[in-house]
């Protein structure tokens, strides 16, 4: 069975995507992207290895369009989650076995 990979000649220009490379991304879209990363990293409790979750996209777009939203609930939830994990780790009892 023959693969169709590497069938394009070098320097092939794909007209469909060529036009998109000439248009620069808007400042508002760049701001929304930055806010998504910021919300994921600092506000919404998600593991570092996880991709951008859906619950940060809408707030980031609202903030980029200068709409005010409250982030207090998300920040308090993150603090509570961290305190819960800290309390759990401090209260763990390890069994000591005499040999």
Number of C-alpha atoms within 10 A of each C-alpha: 3 4 6 7 6 7 7 9 7 7 6 7 10 8 8 7 9 10 9 10 8 8 8 7 10 9 10 14 14 12 16 22 16 14 20 23 18 14 23 23 14 12 19 19 16 15 9 9 6 8 10 15 13 10 12 18 17 12 20 24 18 14 16 20 13 10 10 10 10 8 12 10 11 15 16 13 14 17 14 12 13 13 12 12 12 11 11 11 10 9 9 8 8 6 6 6 5 4 3
